[in-house]
C-alpha cells in the first residue's frame, strides 16, 4: 500500500512539473549540464501605445518596446536594466539561459557573468520612479537563489510573463524615468485572471529570442574606416504605397531635402553607411553616400549634415522593425523619446522626431545594398553585384549573366539561392559573391 501511495505521489509531482514546463513557448529550450541555450529577453510593450492608468493597457510603449534585459557585468551592486541591442560588442551581457530549479520554475543566468537574476537591496541606484525602493529592483548575484515562473500568454503567442517564485501578484516589468529603464516587480492585481491580449502588449510581457534569431534580424551592415558597407533603409508602413520605399536625401543649393522613393540601390542618395562609435555598444554615426564627407546630425530641431559626426542609436522595436534615434533623444540606458521619422504629408518632407509610431513614423528595415562579402575576381568594373534575400542582382549592364557554385557547377541565377559562395559571370568578367 505504501508503495502504491509513493508511486502516486511521484506521478503527481511529475504531472505538476510537466504542466509547469508546458507553459513555455515550444521554441524555448531549458539548459542543462549537457546543453546550453542562450536567449535575449525582449520587452513586449506595444510601441504604438500611450500612457494609461488601466493596469493592463501599455504605458509609454514607444520608450520600452524592444528593450532587452541587460546585466551591468558585475555582482551584487549591479542593477539590471533595459537596453537596446548591443550592435557592436558585449552581447553576452544581454544573453540569458533558463535552468530548471527542479520544481517547475527556472533560474535566469547571465552568459557574461554567470550570475543569477536576483531581487533585493543589491542595487545601489534606483533609476525607476515606479519602484518604491531598491528592494523592488533586480540585479545580478552569484548567490542569487530567486527562481521564476515563465508563463505563456495565450496559446498562439511567443510572449510570456515572468513571475518570481514567492512574489504575490507581481510580474517582472520595465519601469523608467528620464529615458532610464530598470527591471523591477510590477504589481498586477489581476494576475490570477485570464491573461489577455492587452498584457501581451504591455511592459509586463516578454519574448525570448534565441541568439541566432536575433543576429538574423535586419540590423545594418556596419562599416569600418577601411570597408564601407552601404545599406538602404526601407520604411515599414501599413499604407501599401509607402511600405518598402527607401529613405532618400538630396541637396539643392545647400538645402537638404529628405524624402521617400522607390528603392534603387544604384542611386547614392538612398545608400547609408553605419559606423560604430568607438567604445560604445549601441551608438553609431550615420552617413549618406551622396553627401560626401559629412554626417547626419540632429540639431535639436532639424536634421542636417555636418563634418563633425554626432551619434545615433538603432533600436529593434518589434519583430524585424528597426528605429533610428539621435543620442540626444536616447539615454545611456537605451531608452528613447522618439524615432527619426518622415512626416505624413507629401513625398518631399523633412525628417522629424516621432513620439508615437504611426503609418509614417520611422520604423523600417536595413537591407545591405551590396553584399559585404563581394570580392572582385576581375579588375573590370563594368557591372556590380548585390544580394538580397538570397537573390543575386546584377547592375550596370543589360547583358545576360550566369551564376556558378565555387566548384564550377552552373545554377539558376534567377532563383533564390542557399547560403554559399558563388561566381557571377558577365561575358568574360567574373565576380565572387557570398549569399548569407
C-alpha positions in Angstrom: 0.0 0.0 0.0 2.8 2.3 0.9 4.5 1.6 -2.5 1.3 2.4 -4.3 0.9 5.7 -2.4 4.6 6.5 -3.0 4.2 5.9 -6.7 1.1 8.0 -6.9 2.9 10.8 -5.1 5.8 10.6 -7.6 3.3 10.6 -10.5 1.5 13.7 -9.2 4.9 15.6 -8.9 5.7 14.6 -12.5 2.4 15.8 -13.7 2.6 19.1 -11.9 6.2 19.6 -13.2 5.2 18.7 -16.8 2.2 21.1 -16.5 4.5 23.9 -15.5 7.0 23.2 -18.2 4.2 23.1 -20.8 3.6 26.8 -20.2 6.8 27.6 -22.1 6.7 28.5 -25.8 7.5 25.4 -27.8 10.6 27.2 -29.2 12.1 27.9 -25.8 14.6 25.3 -24.5 15.8 24.8 -21.0 19.6 24.4 -20.4 21.1 21.5 -18.5 24.5 20.1 -17.8 24.9 18.9 -21.4 23.3 21.7 -23.5 23.2 25.4 -23.2 20.6 27.6 -24.9 21.1 31.4 -24.8 18.3 34.0 -25.3 17.8 37.7 -25.4 14.8 38.6 -23.2 13.0 41.5 -25.1 10.2 43.6 -23.7 6.9 43.3 -25.4 5.5 46.8 -24.9 3.4 48.0 -27.8 5.3 50.9 -29.4 2.0 52.5 -30.6 0.7 52.8 -27.0 0.4 55.9 -24.9 0.1 56.3 -21.2 -3.0 55.0 -19.4 -4.0 54.4 -15.8 -5.5 51.0 -16.6 -3.4 48.2 -15.3 -3.1 46.1 -18.5 -3.0 48.9 -21.0 0.6 49.6 -22.1 2.2 52.8 -20.8 5.0 54.6 -22.7 5.2 51.7 -25.2 7.4 53.6 -27.6 10.1 54.0 -24.9 10.1 50.5 -23.6 9.3 48.4 -26.8 12.2 46.2 -27.8 14.5 46.9 -24.8 16.5 43.8 -23.6 17.2 42.7 -20.0 20.8 43.6 -19.7 23.4 43.0 -17.0 25.9 45.7 -16.0 28.5 43.0 -15.8 29.3 42.7 -12.1 27.9 41.2 -8.9 25.7 42.4 -6.1 25.5 46.1 -6.6 24.8 46.0 -10.3 21.2 46.8 -11.2 19.8 45.0 -14.3 18.3 47.4 -16.7 16.5 47.8 -20.1 18.9 48.5 -23.0 18.9 48.4 -26.8 20.6 45.5 -28.6 24.4 45.8 -28.5 25.2 46.3 -32.2 29.0 46.3 -31.7 30.2 44.1 -28.8 29.5 42.6 -25.3 26.3 40.9 -26.4 26.9 38.3 -23.6 25.7 40.9 -21.1 22.3 40.6 -22.8 22.1 36.8 -23.1 20.4 34.6 -20.5 19.7 30.9 -20.1 16.9 29.1 -18.3 18.0 26.4 -15.8 15.3 24.3 -14.0 15.1 24.6 -10.2 13.6 21.1 -10.2 10.1 22.4 -9.2 8.7 23.7 -12.4 10.4 27.1 -12.2 13.7 28.4 -13.6 16.8 30.3 -12.7 17.8 33.0 -15.1 21.6 33.1 -15.6 23.6 35.7 -17.4 26.1 34.5 -20.0 28.8 37.1 -19.4 28.9 36.9 -15.6 27.5 33.5 -14.8 25.4 35.3 -12.2 21.7 34.8 -11.5 19.0 37.3 -11.8 18.0 38.3 -8.2 15.8 40.7 -6.4 16.7 42.9 -3.4 18.8 45.7 -2.0 21.9 44.9 -4.0 21.1 47.7 -6.5 22.7 50.9 -5.2 20.9 53.3 -7.5 17.2 53.2 -8.2 16.6 54.5 -11.7 12.9 53.7 -11.8 10.4 56.1 -10.3 7.7 53.4 -10.2 9.8 51.4 -7.7 9.3 52.3 -4.0 12.9 51.5 -3.2 15.8 49.4 -4.3 14.3 46.2 -2.9 11.8 46.3 -5.8 14.6 46.2 -8.5 16.5 43.3 -10.0 20.3 42.9 -10.1 22.7 40.0 -10.7 24.3 38.0 -7.9 26.4 34.9 -7.6 24.4 33.8 -4.6 21.0 34.6 -6.0 18.5 31.8 -5.4 15.5 33.5 -7.0 13.6 31.4 -9.5 10.9 32.3 -11.9 7.7 31.0 -13.4 7.7 31.7 -17.1 4.1 31.6 -18.3 2.9 31.7 -21.9 0.4 34.4 -22.7 -2.4 32.6 -24.6 -1.7 29.7 -26.9 -0.9 31.5 -30.1 1.9 33.8 -28.9 5.6 33.7 -28.1 5.0 36.3 -25.4 5.3 35.3 -21.8 5.0 36.7 -18.3 7.9 36.2 -15.8 6.9 35.9 -12.2 9.3 35.5 -9.3 8.5 32.5 -7.2 7.3 33.8 -3.8 6.0 37.1 -5.1 2.4 37.9 -4.7 0.5 39.4 -7.7 3.7 40.8 -9.2 5.4 40.4 -12.6 8.8 41.3 -13.9 8.4 44.5 -15.9 10.2 47.7 -17.0 10.0 51.0 -15.2 11.7 54.2 -16.0 12.1 57.9 -16.0 14.2 60.4 -17.9 14.8 57.6 -20.5 16.5 55.3 -18.0 14.8 51.9 -17.6 15.1 49.4 -14.7 13.8 45.9 -14.4 11.5 45.7 -11.4 8.5 43.9 -9.9 5.2 45.5 -11.0 2.1 45.0 -9.0 -0.6 43.3 -11.1 -3.9 42.8 -9.2 -5.5 40.8 -12.0 -2.6 38.2 -12.3 -4.9 35.3 -11.3 -7.4 36.3 -14.0 -7.0 35.0 -17.6 -4.1 36.9 -19.2 -5.4 38.7 -22.2 -4.0 40.4 -25.3 -3.5 43.7 -23.5 -0.9 42.1 -21.3 0.9 40.8 -24.3 1.4 44.4 -25.5 2.4 45.7 -22.1 5.7 46.4 -20.4 4.9 43.3 -18.3 5.3 41.0 -21.3 8.5 39.5 -22.6 9.6 37.4 -25.6 12.7 35.1 -25.6 14.7 35.4 -28.8 17.4 32.9 -29.5 21.0 34.2 -30.0 21.0 33.2 -33.7 17.5 34.5 -34.4 18.5 38.0 -33.1 21.6 38.0 -35.3 19.5 37.1 -38.3 17.3 40.2 -37.9 17.9 43.1 -40.4 20.3 45.2 -38.4 22.5 47.3 -40.6 25.8 46.1 -42.0 28.4 48.1 -40.1 31.3 49.9 -41.8 34.9 50.5 -40.8 37.4 53.1 -41.9 38.7 50.5 -44.4 35.5 48.9 -45.5 32.4 51.0 -46.3 29.2 48.9 -46.3 26.1 50.5 -47.7 22.5 49.9 -46.6 19.1 51.1 -47.7 16.5 51.9 -45.0 13.1 50.6 -46.2 10.1 52.0 -44.5 7.6 49.7 -42.8 4.1 51.1 -43.3 0.5 49.8 -43.4 -0.1 52.0 -46.4 0.8 49.9 -49.4 2.0 52.8 -51.5 4.6 53.7 -48.9 5.6 50.3 -47.5 9.1 49.3 -48.7 10.0 52.7 -50.0 13.6 53.9 -49.3 14.7 56.8 -47.1 16.3 59.3 -49.6 18.2 62.5 -49.3 19.0 65.2 -51.9 20.9 68.5 -51.7 19.7 71.5 -53.6 21.6 74.8 -53.4 22.8 73.9 -49.9 19.4 72.8 -48.7 18.9 69.2 -47.6 15.7 67.6 -48.7 14.7 64.2 -47.2 12.1 62.1 -48.9 11.0 58.6 -49.7 11.3 56.9 -53.1 11.1 53.6 -54.8 14.2 51.5 -53.8 17.1 51.8 -56.3 20.5 50.8 -55.0 22.2 52.4 -57.9 21.2 55.8 -56.5 23.7 57.2 -54.0 21.1 59.3 -52.2 19.5 56.0 -50.9 22.7 54.5 -49.6 23.5 54.9 -45.9 26.7 54.0 -44.1 26.6 53.0 -40.4 29.8 53.4 -38.4 30.2 52.2 -34.8 31.2 54.8 -32.2 34.4 53.6 -30.6 33.9 52.4 -27.0 30.1 52.3 -27.3 27.9 49.2 -27.6 25.0 50.7 -29.4 25.9 54.2 -30.7 26.7 54.8 -34.4 27.4 57.5 -36.8 25.3 57.7 -40.0 26.5 59.0 -43.4 24.9 59.1 -46.8 26.9 58.3 -50.0 25.6 61.3 -51.9 26.5 63.8 -49.1 30.3 63.3 -49.1 32.5 63.9 -46.0 29.5 64.9 -43.8 27.4 63.0 -41.3 23.7 63.1 -40.4 23.2 65.3 -37.3 20.3 66.3 -35.2 20.4 69.9 -34.1 17.6 69.6 -31.5 15.2 70.9 -34.1 16.3 69.9 -37.6 18.3 67.2 -39.3 21.3 68.4 -41.2 24.7 67.1 -42.4 27.9 68.3 -40.7 31.6 67.4 -41.0 31.7 66.6 -37.2 29.7 63.4 -36.5 27.1 63.1 -33.8 25.9 59.7 -32.7 22.6 57.9 -33.1 21.2 54.7 -31.6 19.5 52.0 -33.6 16.8 50.1 -31.8 15.0 46.8 -32.6 11.4 47.8 -31.9 9.3 44.7 -32.7 10.0 41.7 -34.9 12.2 42.8 -37.8 11.4 46.5 -37.5 14.2 49.0 -36.5 14.1 52.6 -35.4 16.7 55.3 -35.6 17.1 57.9 -32.8 19.5 60.7 -32.1 21.6 60.0 -29.0 20.2 63.3 -27.6 16.8 61.5 -27.5 18.3 58.4 -26.0 19.9 58.0 -22.6 22.9 55.7 -22.0 20.4 53.2 -20.6 19.0 52.7 -24.0 15.5 54.3 -23.7 14.1 56.6 -26.3 11.9 59.6 -26.7 11.3 59.4 -30.4 12.3 58.0 -33.8 13.7 59.7 -36.8 10.6 59.9 -39.0 9.2 61.1 -42.2 6.0 63.2 -41.6 2.7 62.1 -43.0 2.3 64.6 -45.8 3.7 64.7 -49.3 6.8 62.9 -50.7 9.4 65.7 -50.0 9.0 66.2 -46.3 11.8 66.9 -43.7 12.7 64.4 -41.1 11.2 64.9 -37.7 11.1 63.2 -34.3 8.1 60.9 -33.9 6.7 60.4 -30.3 4.4 57.6 -31.4 4.6 55.1 -34.1 2.0 55.7 -36.9 1.9 54.9 -40.6 5.0 57.0 -41.5 6.7 57.2 -38.2 10.2 55.9 -38.8 10.3 52.2 -38.4 11.9 50.2 -41.2 14.4 47.6 -42.2 18.0 47.9 -43.1 18.9 46.0 -46.3 22.5 45.7 -47.5 22.7 47.4 -50.8 25.7 45.4 -51.9 26.9 42.2 -50.3 29.6 42.9 -47.7 31.4 39.8 -48.9 31.9 40.6 -52.6 35.4 40.0 -53.9 36.3 41.2 -57.4 37.8 38.4 -59.4 38.3 40.7 -62.4 39.5 44.3 -62.3 36.9 45.2 -64.9 34.2 47.2 -63.1 31.7 47.1 -65.9 29.0 45.7 -63.6 28.2 45.4 -59.9 26.5 42.6 -58.0 24.2 42.7 -54.9 22.5 40.0 -52.8 19.1 40.5 -51.3 17.2 37.7 -49.5 19.1 35.0 -51.4 18.6 36.6 -54.8 21.5 37.8 -56.9 21.1 41.0 -58.8 23.4 42.4 -61.5 23.6 46.2 -62.1 25.2 48.4 -64.7 24.7 46.1 -67.7 21.9 44.6 -69.8 24.0 41.6 -70.9 22.9 38.2 -69.6 24.7 36.7 -66.6 25.4 33.2 -65.4 25.9 32.0 -61.8 28.2 29.1 -60.8 29.0 27.5 -57.5 32.5 27.7 -56.2 33.0 24.2 -57.7 32.1 25.4 -61.1 28.5 24.0 -61.3 26.1 26.3 -63.1 22.9 27.2 -61.1 19.7 29.1 -61.9 20.8 32.7 -61.2 17.3 34.0 -61.1 16.2 31.6 -58.3 16.6 32.1 -54.5 19.9 30.6 -53.6 21.0 28.8 -50.5 23.9 30.2 -48.4 27.3 29.8 -50.0 29.9 31.3 -52.3 29.0 31.9 -56.0 30.7 33.2 -59.1 28.7 35.7 -61.2 29.9 35.9 -64.8 29.0 38.5 -67.5 30.9 37.9 -70.7 34.5 37.3 -69.8 34.2 39.2 -66.4 33.6 37.3 -63.2 32.9 38.4 -59.6 32.7 36.3 -56.4 29.7 36.9 -54.1 28.6 35.4 -50.8 24.9 34.6 -50.2 24.3 34.7 -46.5 
